[in-house]
Amino acid sequence: MLNDRPYIGRFAPSPTGSLHLGSLCTALVSFLEARTHQGLWLLRIDDLDTTRNIKGSVDNILNTLSTFGLHWDHKEQFQSDYIKDYEEILNDLTKNKHTYACTCNRKSLLAKQPCLCRNTPPNQEPCSLRIKINPSLISFQDQLQGLQSFQLTHQDDDFLLRRRDGIIAYQFAVVIDDDRQQVTDVVRGVDLLDSTPKQIYLQQLLGLSTPNYMHLPIIINQDGNKLSKQNHATAVDLKEPQLVIFKLLSFLKQNPPKEIQHAPIIEQLQWAINNWSPLPLKNLSSICNND
């Protein structure tokens, strides 16, 4: 862990549309954590998946964060500027026999059909690139969800490093990105909890530091579904940002006083920084949005 280093947090949205209430909530908590630790809050645009990127989304994200007073430190970074770096590290992993080419598709793997590519190299193109997992027990202390332990096996956990279409995979890129930006603390949704041991495995393999992790309860609708772009979550309302911030602080069990409900954003955020505590969120996996 990086307890002896200055706090560096980050928010890393994908440019696949507008920020919805769930993604803004993650940004807000990440921002508050950084500010209460007198640390840096960085913004990274995860734009490697060009098949899903939507034109104009980056400007929309930047405008939304600014509207809600969530101002980041240093210039925002784009994953797409570092493709050469990812490829160099992938080449090193391949030279050291930590990867293998694979032609299996997601549908066959979800159906639990065995992947034979690990032991029988495919003789066709295109191929994806997978990590060779050595059976490992990965444990870490999550700041909200407590002690987590995962048994990784090569049968189930040989995750993608590069897709068949040549796009660098999220699980790999996020590890390299966090190390490049010297991120000490990662705040994200509990729905990504099972990705963390795979990323820690890769960090250990590459000799990188492991950040501290805080996995937040996700915001769900009345049907129990996560607020997400896949579930057609609507963009946050930019017309009355004070009401949205007040609502989020209430969701996060911070008990904001009613007198700040219509206060300027800067005053709301200053109150939130002065009073921020993640403890009411411990061991929660979801928060229901009744609107």
Backbone bond lengths (Angstrom), bond angles and torsions (degrees), N, CA, C in turn:
res aa  C-N    CA-C-N  psi(-1)  N-CA   C-N-CA  omega(-1)  CA-C   N-CA-C  phi
1 M - - - 1.455 - - 1.530 110.00 -
2 L 1.340 115.29 166.80 1.447 119.64 -172.10 1.522 111.52 -112.36
3 N 1.330 115.64 42.65 1.458 119.90 -173.62 1.520 113.43 -67.24
4 D 1.331 117.98 -18.83 1.453 120.69 -176.43 1.529 112.05 -95.08
5 R 1.323 117.60 8.04 1.458 120.56 -179.03 1.517 110.68 -112.99
6 P 1.334 117.15 154.84 1.470 119.63 174.96 1.524 110.40 -57.10
7 Y 1.313 116.19 147.47 1.461 122.09 -177.04 1.534 109.89 -68.48
8 I 1.327 116.09 127.53 1.458 121.98 173.04 1.525 107.47 -132.89
9 G 1.329 115.88 111.64 1.453 121.61 177.12 1.517 110.01 -107.57
10 R 1.338 115.50 173.08 1.461 118.33 -179.60 1.521 110.04 -154.23
11 F 1.321 114.43 156.80 1.461 122.45 171.14 1.513 105.63 -124.50
12 A 1.333 116.97 131.25 1.460 120.18 -171.31 1.522 111.62 -133.47
13 P 1.331 117.44 74.83 1.465 120.20 179.41 1.529 112.02 -78.14
14 S 1.322 115.45 157.22 1.462 121.49 173.24 1.523 108.71 -96.90
15 P 1.331 118.10 142.41 1.469 120.71 -178.00 1.529 111.87 -82.15
16 T 1.334 114.54 59.32 1.466 120.08 -176.92 1.526 111.60 -109.15
17 G 1.321 117.34 14.60 1.449 121.87 -179.82 1.511 110.59 146.41
18 S 1.321 116.41 -168.57 1.455 122.04 -178.26 1.526 111.20 -77.64
19 L 1.322 116.46 157.51 1.455 120.65 173.85 1.532 109.13 -72.20
20 H 1.337 116.08 132.35 1.459 120.50 174.63 1.524 108.43 -101.75
21 L 1.329 116.58 -178.59 1.458 120.57 -173.22 1.532 111.93 -60.49
22 G 1.332 116.87 -37.61 1.460 120.16 -179.78 1.516 112.86 -66.04
23 S 1.327 116.28 -44.52 1.468 119.11 -179.82 1.523 111.22 -70.15
24 L 1.338 117.23 -35.43 1.467 119.75 176.55 1.526 110.43 -66.54
25 C 1.317 117.01 -35.45 1.469 120.75 177.36 1.523 110.54 -61.45
26 T 1.332 116.91 -44.73 1.461 120.50 177.35 1.521 110.73 -60.99
27 A 1.334 116.14 -43.60 1.468 119.82 178.47 1.518 110.83 -60.41
28 L 1.333 116.96 -43.30 1.465 121.17 -178.08 1.526 110.91 -63.02
29 V 1.334 117.91 -47.00 1.465 119.95 -179.36 1.518 110.80 -64.50
30 S 1.316 116.68 -42.90 1.465 120.24 178.55 1.528 110.33 -59.98
31 F 1.328 116.40 -42.77 1.464 122.20 178.14 1.526 110.85 -62.34
32 L 1.333 117.45 -47.62 1.467 121.18 -178.50 1.518 111.52 -64.04
33 E 1.329 116.54 -40.04 1.464 119.87 177.45 1.527 110.58 -60.16
34 A 1.331 116.34 -45.45 1.466 119.88 -179.72 1.525 111.61 -63.96
35 R 1.315 116.33 -44.46 1.461 119.13 -175.89 1.533 111.91 -70.82
36 T 1.331 117.75 -36.81 1.471 119.01 179.19 1.521 112.03 -71.26
37 H 1.325 117.06 -19.56 1.465 121.01 175.57 1.527 111.99 -98.34
38 Q 1.348 116.23 11.16 1.468 122.01 -178.29 1.528 111.36 51.95
39 G 1.336 114.37 39.65 1.461 119.77 -176.97 1.517 112.91 -109.13
40 L 1.314 115.21 -170.38 1.455 122.48 178.41 1.524 109.98 -95.96
41 W 1.321 115.71 147.80 1.461 121.86 174.81 1.521 107.27 -124.39
42 L 1.337 115.64 113.88 1.457 121.82 -174.04 1.523 110.75 -104.17
43 L 1.322 115.30 153.10 1.459 121.83 177.60 1.527 108.69 -118.69
44 R 1.327 114.28 126.24 1.465 120.77 178.27 1.525 107.81 -127.34
45 I 1.308 117.10 131.87 1.458 121.94 177.81 1.527 108.45 -96.14
46 D 1.328 115.67 115.42 1.469 121.07 -177.73 1.526 108.95 -86.57
47 D 1.322 115.60 84.23 1.466 121.19 -170.03 1.518 114.12 -110.24
48 L 1.336 117.79 21.75 1.466 119.95 -176.85 1.525 112.58 -69.92
49 D 1.326 117.20 -34.06 1.468 119.94 -177.76 1.524 109.18 -80.48
50 T 1.326 114.88 82.50 1.461 120.82 -174.48 1.525 112.37 -64.27
51 T 1.336 118.09 -19.89 1.463 120.73 -179.61 1.521 111.60 -71.14
52 R 1.336 118.00 -18.67 1.466 121.89 -176.89 1.523 113.24 -111.26
53 N 1.327 117.27 -11.15 1.466 119.67 -178.34 1.529 110.93 -65.93
54 I 1.321 115.34 138.84 1.464 121.77 -179.42 1.521 108.86 -114.64
55 K 1.307 115.77 129.47 1.465 121.16 -179.32 1.529 110.48 -57.95
56 G 1.305 115.85 134.23 1.456 121.39 178.78 1.511 114.48 90.03
57 S 1.349 117.54 -9.14 1.467 120.23 -176.57 1.522 112.63 -67.24
58 V 1.328 116.85 -37.07 1.462 119.33 -178.68 1.527 110.38 -61.49
59 D 1.327 116.58 -49.50 1.461 119.68 178.68 1.526 110.81 -60.03
60 N 1.328 116.10 -37.73 1.458 120.60 179.10 1.517 111.23 -63.68
61 I 1.333 116.86 -43.01 1.468 121.92 179.72 1.524 110.33 -64.03
62 L 1.330 116.29 -46.84 1.465 120.20 -179.08 1.524 110.64 -62.06
63 N 1.322 116.44 -42.02 1.465 120.60 179.90 1.523 111.30 -65.96
64 T 1.334 116.42 -40.49 1.466 119.89 -179.76 1.525 111.11 -64.02
65 L 1.317 117.28 -46.91 1.467 120.25 179.50 1.527 110.86 -60.52
66 S 1.316 115.99 -42.60 1.466 119.50 179.68 1.523 111.55 -65.69
67 T 1.327 116.83 -40.28 1.467 121.19 178.93 1.523 111.40 -59.29
68 F 1.338 115.77 -35.51 1.465 120.39 -179.58 1.529 113.01 -92.08
69 G 1.332 116.54 12.05 1.458 120.63 175.05 1.509 114.93 73.46
70 L 1.327 117.26 14.15 1.464 121.26 -178.39 1.526 108.66 -93.56
71 H 1.321 115.15 80.88 1.457 121.54 -174.55 1.525 110.00 -91.46
72 W 1.305 116.06 126.39 1.454 122.16 -175.82 1.524 110.97 -89.76
73 D 1.334 114.18 159.46 1.458 121.62 178.49 1.529 109.70 -93.85
74 H 1.305 116.43 144.18 1.466 123.08 -179.10 1.527 110.22 64.70
75 K 1.300 116.25 173.19 1.459 121.42 -178.81 1.529 109.49 -77.16
76 E 1.324 115.47 142.43 1.463 119.31 177.89 1.529 110.68 -61.28
77 Q 1.328 115.82 147.39 1.460 121.66 177.97 1.519 109.92 -109.41
78 F 1.339 115.19 154.80 1.459 122.53 177.94 1.529 108.65 -121.85
79 Q 1.322 116.34 129.91 1.460 119.73 178.92 1.524 111.69 -56.20
80 S 1.311 116.53 -37.44 1.463 120.68 -175.01 1.527 112.90 -61.64
81 D 1.328 117.30 -15.50 1.467 120.36 177.87 1.524 112.26 -80.09
82 Y 1.341 117.21 -4.94 1.457 119.81 -172.09 1.524 113.03 -124.10
83 I 1.338 116.82 21.97 1.466 120.27 -177.69 1.527 111.34 -60.17
84 K 1.308 117.27 -38.14 1.468 120.18 179.00 1.526 110.57 -60.56
85 D 1.324 117.39 -40.49 1.463 121.08 179.36 1.526 111.12 -63.94
86 Y 1.339 116.86 -44.01 1.464 119.62 178.37 1.528 110.70 -59.66
87 E 1.321 115.81 -45.36 1.467 120.11 -176.74 1.529 111.52 -63.96
88 E 1.313 117.29 -37.60 1.463 120.13 178.73 1.518 111.04 -63.42
89 I 1.327 116.87 -41.95 1.465 120.57 179.72 1.522 110.24 -69.28
90 L 1.329 117.53 -38.48 1.464 120.62 176.20 1.529 110.91 -61.92
91 N 1.316 116.84 -40.77 1.466 120.41 178.15 1.525 110.92 -61.78
92 D 1.330 116.87 -41.08 1.463 120.18 178.43 1.531 110.91 -64.51
93 L 1.332 116.59 -43.06 1.467 119.88 178.54 1.522 110.98 -62.03
94 T 1.317 116.55 -39.57 1.462 120.65 179.74 1.521 111.06 -68.11
95 K 1.334 117.53 -41.92 1.467 121.26 178.13 1.526 111.00 -60.20
96 N 1.343 115.86 -34.15 1.461 120.45 -179.56 1.522 113.01 -90.45
97 K 1.349 115.99 12.65 1.476 122.80 173.62 1.527 113.62 62.32
98 H 1.329 115.53 35.26 1.464 120.22 176.49 1.527 112.52 -97.56
99 T 1.336 117.06 1.49 1.455 120.59 -177.37 1.523 110.58 -131.91
100 Y 1.314 115.75 168.93 1.468 120.38 171.08 1.517 110.24 -151.53
101 A 1.328 114.81 150.70 1.458 120.76 177.52 1.521 109.28 -76.84
102 C 1.341 115.75 146.28 1.459 119.90 -174.87 1.531 109.80 -144.76
103 T 1.334 115.45 137.69 1.465 120.50 177.50 1.528 112.02 -111.13
104 C 1.340 118.03 4.28 1.463 121.02 -178.78 1.529 109.99 -69.84
105 N 1.312 116.39 144.97 1.459 119.84 176.14 1.524 110.44 -101.76
106 R 1.324 115.51 165.78 1.465 120.84 -176.03 1.523 111.63 -61.71
107 K 1.323 117.12 -37.27 1.461 120.97 -177.55 1.526 111.59 -60.57
108 S 1.346 117.01 -44.03 1.459 119.88 -179.24 1.522 111.63 -69.37
109 L 1.326 116.98 -35.71 1.463 120.06 -179.70 1.527 110.76 -71.52
110 L 1.349 116.69 -38.66 1.458 119.64 177.23 1.523 110.93 -64.25
111 A 1.330 116.42 -29.47 1.462 121.22 177.39 1.527 111.94 -81.39
112 K 1.349 115.94 7.54 1.461 123.26 177.55 1.524 112.58 63.71
113 Q 1.341 116.01 26.60 1.455 118.41 172.15 1.527 108.17 -76.43
114 P 1.325 118.37 131.32 1.466 120.14 -174.50 1.522 112.33 -64.09
115 C 1.311 115.37 139.81 1.465 121.43 174.52 1.524 108.16 -88.04
116 L 1.321 115.82 121.92 1.470 120.85 -178.35 1.523 112.54 -98.82
117 C 1.327 116.11 -1.85 1.474 119.44 -172.68 1.526 112.65 -68.25
118 R 1.316 116.87 -27.25 1.463 120.24 -176.97 1.524 111.38 -60.29
119 N 1.328 116.28 -39.92 1.468 121.21 -176.88 1.515 112.90 -103.84
120 T 1.336 116.48 -16.68 1.460 120.59 179.03 1.517 108.60 -127.55
121 P 1.326 118.29 94.13 1.461 120.63 -176.22 1.524 111.80 -56.38
122 P 1.321 117.79 132.27 1.467 120.87 -179.82 1.520 110.98 -68.84
123 N 1.314 115.29 150.97 1.471 119.89 -179.73 1.518 111.15 -112.75
124 Q 1.334 115.58 27.79 1.455 120.09 179.68 1.517 109.96 -134.00
125 E 1.307 114.95 160.82 1.463 123.08 177.80 1.520 108.74 -119.81
126 P 1.336 119.25 158.11 1.466 126.14 -7.07 1.519 111.57 -80.57
127 C 1.313 115.32 161.51 1.462 121.88 179.22 1.527 110.02 -124.67
128 S 1.307 114.53 150.02 1.462 119.07 167.25 1.524 107.72 -88.59
129 L 1.327 115.87 172.68 1.460 121.52 178.57 1.519 107.96 -122.97
130 R 1.330 115.97 125.30 1.462 121.38 -178.50 1.522 111.15 -116.83
131 I 1.332 115.26 152.66 1.459 121.54 173.94 1.520 109.39 -80.76
132 K 1.312 117.44 144.09 1.464 122.17 173.00 1.525 108.65 -90.17
133 I 1.317 116.31 104.15 1.460 120.62 179.25 1.527 109.49 -79.64
134 N 1.311 116.63 128.00 1.456 120.67 166.96 1.525 107.17 -88.94
135 P 1.338 118.75 132.68 1.472 119.84 -178.27 1.527 110.86 -47.03
136 S 1.320 115.61 123.67 1.466 120.70 -173.59 1.512 110.02 -146.53
137 L 1.337 115.20 146.31 1.457 121.28 170.00 1.519 107.19 -99.60
138 I 1.334 116.43 115.54 1.458 122.04 -179.62 1.522 108.26 -107.08
139 S 1.320 116.14 121.36 1.461 121.23 179.18 1.528 109.46 -124.79
140 F 1.320 115.20 144.34 1.465 120.10 175.39 1.519 108.93 -155.49
141 Q 1.331 115.28 156.37 1.453 121.81 -179.63 1.515 108.49 -98.29
142 D 1.328 116.49 107.36 1.455 120.12 176.50 1.521 108.99 -81.24
143 Q 1.339 116.33 140.45 1.459 119.93 -173.22 1.521 113.25 -69.77
144 L 1.333 117.61 -19.05 1.460 120.39 177.02 1.520 113.04 -116.75
145 Q 1.324 116.70 -36.08 1.462 120.19 -173.75 1.529 113.51 -95.14
146 G 1.335 116.90 0.48 1.459 120.24 175.53 1.515 113.33 80.24
147 L 1.330 116.23 -163.80 1.462 122.25 -177.58 1.519 110.51 -67.79
148 Q 1.319 115.91 128.08 1.460 121.98 179.64 1.526 109.33 -120.45
149 S 1.320 115.61 134.83 1.457 120.66 177.44 1.522 109.26 -133.79
150 F 1.319 115.98 131.51 1.458 122.09 -178.82 1.526 108.98 -132.10
151 Q 1.310 116.25 133.04 1.460 121.43 174.87 1.526 108.18 -95.03
152 L 1.307 116.84 109.56 1.455 121.25 179.16 1.523 109.98 -88.19
153 T 1.320 116.01 137.12 1.467 121.60 176.74 1.524 108.67 -132.15
154 H 1.340 116.36 152.25 1.462 118.21 -178.55 1.524 111.63 -71.53
155 Q 1.343 117.51 -21.33 1.466 118.51 179.14 1.524 111.65 -65.77
156 D 1.329 117.36 -35.37 1.464 120.65 -173.94 1.520 114.55 -114.35
157 D 1.304 118.24 -19.01 1.469 119.92 -166.47 1.522 115.14 -119.58
158 D 1.334 118.23 13.30 1.468 120.20 173.02 1.530 108.17 -72.97
159 F 1.309 116.18 88.73 1.465 119.44 -170.94 1.526 111.92 -85.94
160 L 1.329 114.32 163.48 1.455 121.07 -177.99 1.523 111.76 -72.86
161 L 1.329 114.80 139.41 1.461 121.87 169.95 1.522 110.63 -105.85
162 R 1.319 114.44 -34.41 1.474 120.59 176.45 1.518 108.27 -144.15
163 R 1.312 116.44 134.77 1.450 121.50 -176.90 1.528 111.64 -77.79
164 R 1.322 115.78 169.15 1.461 120.71 -179.83 1.520 112.05 -63.51
165 D 1.326 116.62 -27.62 1.465 119.73 179.19 1.525 112.65 -85.36
166 G 1.345 116.23 5.97 1.462 120.52 176.59 1.510 114.62 91.20
167 I 1.327 117.81 -5.17 1.466 120.79 -178.55 1.527 110.32 -77.75
168 I 1.332 116.08 131.78 1.457 121.86 178.05 1.529 108.98 -63.63
169 A 1.330 116.74 133.37 1.463 121.60 -175.36 1.523 111.51 -79.63
170 Y 1.326 114.91 149.86 1.466 122.21 -178.31 1.524 112.21 -55.71
171 Q 1.343 117.45 -48.08 1.463 120.73 -174.31 1.526 111.80 -57.13
172 F 1.317 115.91 -34.22 1.462 120.53 179.21 1.521 111.49 -81.39
173 A 1.340 115.84 -48.73 1.465 119.73 -174.60 1.519 112.18 -60.58
174 V 1.342 117.19 -40.78 1.464 119.67 -175.53 1.529 111.54 -63.46
175 V 1.321 116.91 -34.14 1.466 120.98 178.11 1.529 110.61 -66.33
176 I 1.317 115.74 -46.21 1.463 120.38 -179.42 1.525 110.56 -67.04
177 D 1.331 116.26 -40.37 1.467 120.82 -179.94 1.524 111.55 -62.63
178 D 1.335 116.47 -48.43 1.464 119.83 -177.72 1.518 111.25 -62.62
179 D 1.331 116.80 -36.50 1.466 119.13 177.78 1.517 110.37 -69.53
180 R 1.333 117.59 -42.38 1.464 120.86 -179.52 1.518 111.14 -60.46
181 Q 1.335 116.57 -39.19 1.463 120.56 -178.28 1.527 112.50 -89.93
182 Q 1.330 116.62 3.61 1.467 122.82 178.00 1.529 111.98 57.52
183 V 1.323 115.85 37.94 1.459 121.69 -179.99 1.527 110.12 -65.92
184 T 1.323 115.87 129.19 1.461 120.84 179.61 1.517 112.94 -100.05
185 D 1.356 116.49 -24.17 1.460 120.66 -174.07 1.519 110.40 -141.22
186 V 1.337 114.70 128.20 1.464 121.06 -179.01 1.523 109.17 -113.03
187 V 1.322 116.04 125.82 1.466 122.79 175.57 1.519 107.55 -114.34
188 R 1.326 117.40 124.56 1.463 121.19 178.74 1.523 109.65 -159.31
189 G 1.335 116.70 177.56 1.448 121.18 -175.16 1.517 113.18 -74.45
190 V 1.332 115.09 153.41 1.458 120.81 -178.91 1.527 111.08 -66.26
191 D 1.324 117.66 -17.80 1.460 120.46 177.17 1.527 111.85 -66.83
192 L 1.328 117.58 -14.50 1.471 121.78 177.44 1.521 112.32 -100.01
193 L 1.325 116.48 9.04 1.464 120.14 -175.52 1.525 112.14 -59.98
194 D 1.343 117.54 -39.64 1.458 119.01 -176.34 1.528 112.77 -76.15
195 S 1.340 117.17 -7.59 1.465 120.07 173.06 1.518 111.98 -80.66
196 T 1.315 116.33 -24.57 1.458 120.92 -172.26 1.525 113.46 -62.32
197 P 1.348 120.90 -45.67 1.468 118.65 179.58 1.527 113.01 -61.08
198 K 1.311 117.49 -33.26 1.463 120.05 177.72 1.528 110.02 -66.52
199 Q 1.322 115.67 -40.61 1.461 119.11 178.97 1.519 111.30 -68.79
200 I 1.336 116.68 -37.61 1.462 119.75 176.98 1.536 110.07 -65.05
201 Y 1.322 116.81 -39.51 1.470 120.31 176.78 1.527 110.07 -57.31
202 L 1.325 116.56 -45.66 1.463 120.37 -179.55 1.526 110.89 -67.53
203 Q 1.325 117.61 -38.38 1.464 120.58 175.91 1.524 110.47 -58.81
204 Q 1.303 116.71 -45.02 1.459 120.57 -179.73 1.520 111.32 -65.61
205 L 1.325 116.58 -40.38 1.462 120.80 179.50 1.526 111.34 -62.70
206 L 1.331 116.42 -37.72 1.467 121.40 -177.51 1.526 112.98 -90.47
207 G 1.334 116.85 -1.81 1.460 120.31 179.85 1.519 112.69 72.40
208 L 1.339 117.37 32.43 1.459 121.98 -178.97 1.527 110.50 -99.93
209 S 1.320 116.37 158.59 1.457 121.32 176.70 1.528 110.09 -73.34
210 T 1.318 115.74 150.36 1.462 121.79 176.96 1.524 108.98 -101.67
211 P 1.329 116.99 124.03 1.474 119.04 177.74 1.525 111.48 -69.59
212 N 1.326 115.44 168.58 1.458 120.93 167.01 1.532 107.78 -78.59
213 Y 1.327 116.50 144.28 1.459 120.18 -177.43 1.519 111.48 -118.86
214 M 1.334 115.10 139.43 1.461 122.41 173.43 1.526 107.28 -132.27
215 H 1.340 116.48 111.06 1.457 121.20 -178.94 1.529 109.35 -102.33
216 L 1.329 114.86 113.44 1.457 122.42 -173.93 1.523 111.85 -80.25
217 P 1.343 117.27 151.99 1.470 118.92 167.94 1.519 109.23 -62.67
218 I 1.321 116.25 141.08 1.461 119.95 179.28 1.521 109.88 -85.62
219 I 1.320 116.11 154.25 1.457 121.03 175.42 1.523 108.46 -87.64
220 I 1.313 116.64 127.85 1.458 121.34 -179.41 1.527 109.82 -118.05
221 N 1.340 115.69 158.67 1.468 119.71 175.84 1.528 110.04 -88.98
222 Q 1.310 116.66 -175.40 1.458 120.44 -175.83 1.528 112.52 -66.66
223 D 1.344 116.51 -19.45 1.465 120.25 177.83 1.524 112.17 -86.81
224 G 1.337 116.09 -0.49 1.457 120.18 179.91 1.509 114.43 85.46
225 N 1.338 117.39 9.54 1.457 121.12 -179.76 1.522 110.94 -93.85
226 K 1.303 115.79 141.94 1.459 121.22 178.57 1.527 110.74 -63.16
227 L 1.336 116.14 138.92 1.462 119.59 171.32 1.525 108.56 -68.50
228 S 1.314 117.36 114.99 1.458 121.41 -177.81 1.514 109.33 -155.16
229 K 1.317 115.26 165.55 1.453 119.53 177.77 1.529 110.58 -65.46
230 Q 1.342 116.35 -33.97 1.460 119.92 178.56 1.527 111.38 -63.53
231 N 1.340 115.88 -30.72 1.467 120.34 179.13 1.529 111.76 -96.59
232 H 1.345 115.35 17.24 1.467 122.23 174.50 1.529 112.77 62.02
233 A 1.343 115.62 38.31 1.466 119.21 175.39 1.526 109.28 -64.13
234 T 1.317 116.12 137.80 1.466 120.02 -177.36 1.534 111.21 -79.17
235 A 1.309 115.19 155.19 1.463 120.54 178.60 1.526 109.91 -67.13
236 V 1.321 115.40 150.21 1.468 118.99 178.27 1.528 109.71 -65.62
237 D 1.310 115.30 148.51 1.462 122.30 -179.05 1.520 109.84 -79.01
238 L 1.327 116.41 119.88 1.463 121.10 -178.73 1.525 112.49 -88.86
239 K 1.328 116.70 -6.60 1.467 119.47 -175.31 1.522 112.32 -74.16
240 E 1.323 117.17 -36.14 1.465 121.18 -179.25 1.535 109.52 -130.62
241 P 1.325 116.37 69.71 1.467 120.04 -175.66 1.524 113.48 -60.56
242 Q 1.361 116.39 -29.16 1.467 118.69 179.92 1.524 111.23 -60.54
243 L 1.329 116.45 -41.09 1.463 120.13 -179.10 1.530 111.01 -66.91
244 V 1.332 116.28 -35.43 1.471 120.20 179.81 1.525 110.50 -68.57
245 I 1.329 117.46 -45.16 1.462 120.61 179.13 1.524 110.28 -62.53
246 F 1.323 116.99 -43.01 1.461 120.62 178.73 1.530 110.14 -60.83
247 K 1.327 116.09 -41.85 1.471 120.74 178.85 1.522 111.01 -62.84
248 L 1.314 116.47 -43.09 1.465 119.74 -179.79 1.526 111.40 -66.15
249 L 1.311 117.02 -41.43 1.464 119.69 177.89 1.526 110.62 -62.18
250 S 1.324 116.31 -33.42 1.464 119.82 176.16 1.527 110.39 -70.61
251 F 1.339 117.30 -43.52 1.461 121.26 175.24 1.527 111.01 -54.82
252 L 1.323 114.87 -39.79 1.463 121.49 -175.82 1.531 112.34 -82.64
253 K 1.333 115.73 9.44 1.471 122.82 173.85 1.528 112.38 59.97
254 Q 1.355 115.04 39.00 1.455 120.47 178.30 1.527 112.55 -93.82
255 N 1.338 116.30 -6.76 1.471 121.91 178.42 1.532 112.62 51.57
256 P 1.330 117.37 57.49 1.470 118.88 178.91 1.522 110.45 -66.49
257 P 1.320 119.21 139.21 1.474 121.37 179.34 1.528 110.88 -67.22
258 K 1.311 116.23 144.96 1.466 120.77 -176.72 1.517 112.58 -59.62
259 E 1.327 116.73 -27.75 1.464 118.63 -176.23 1.538 113.04 -68.46
260 I 1.321 119.11 -12.96 1.464 119.44 177.49 1.533 111.85 -99.56
261 Q 1.326 117.18 3.04 1.458 120.74 -176.18 1.524 112.35 -57.31
262 H 1.317 116.87 -35.86 1.461 120.88 -178.91 1.532 111.75 -112.95
263 A 1.299 116.47 13.75 1.468 120.41 179.57 1.527 109.87 -71.21
264 P 1.327 117.49 158.20 1.467 120.29 175.95 1.533 110.65 -56.57
265 I 1.311 115.39 149.52 1.461 121.20 -178.27 1.525 112.15 -51.87
266 I 1.322 117.38 -43.88 1.458 120.63 -176.93 1.530 111.18 -60.88
267 E 1.345 117.17 -35.48 1.458 120.10 177.90 1.529 111.18 -72.71
268 Q 1.330 117.00 -38.97 1.461 120.04 177.34 1.525 111.27 -61.98
269 L 1.317 115.67 -45.55 1.466 119.08 -178.13 1.525 111.07 -68.02
270 Q 1.331 117.45 -35.72 1.455 119.00 177.83 1.519 110.32 -65.68
271 W 1.347 116.90 -40.11 1.465 119.25 175.31 1.524 109.87 -61.32
272 A 1.334 116.51 -43.15 1.466 120.80 -178.27 1.524 111.52 -63.68
273 I 1.329 116.87 -40.94 1.469 120.32 178.81 1.525 110.20 -64.43
274 N 1.316 116.43 -43.96 1.470 120.61 -178.33 1.522 112.45 -66.29
275 N 1.323 117.18 -27.58 1.464 120.80 -172.90 1.528 113.80 -115.85
276 W 1.309 117.60 5.10 1.458 121.02 -172.52 1.533 112.54 -63.51
277 S 1.329 114.53 132.61 1.460 121.66 172.81 1.526 108.78 -148.84
278 P 1.337 118.11 122.72 1.465 120.03 177.61 1.529 113.09 -81.26
279 L 1.331 118.04 -6.16 1.468 120.84 -173.18 1.528 113.96 -57.32
280 P 1.360 120.23 -37.14 1.470 118.72 179.01 1.527 114.04 -63.36
281 L 1.338 116.94 -12.14 1.463 120.76 -178.41 1.521 112.85 -95.94
282 K 1.314 117.95 -0.40 1.464 120.76 -175.43 1.522 110.69 -59.33
283 N 1.326 113.92 133.10 1.472 124.22 174.69 1.527 113.85 66.52
284 L 1.336 117.76 11.09 1.458 120.12 174.87 1.522 109.86 -88.90
285 S 1.324 116.15 138.90 1.465 119.84 178.04 1.516 112.33 -105.10
286 S 1.349 118.32 -19.29 1.454 119.88 -178.98 1.517 111.25 -155.29
287 I 1.333 114.81 157.97 1.457 123.59 174.71 1.522 106.26 -133.17
288 C 1.320 117.09 130.91 1.461 120.53 -175.42 1.517 111.69 -90.02
289 N 1.332 115.02 130.59 1.459 122.03 173.66 1.520 107.35 -95.75
290 N 1.311 117.04 112.31 1.465 121.14 -174.55 1.522 114.02 -86.28
291 D 1.334 116.96 -1.14 1.474 118.98 -179.96 1.522 111.23 -71.43
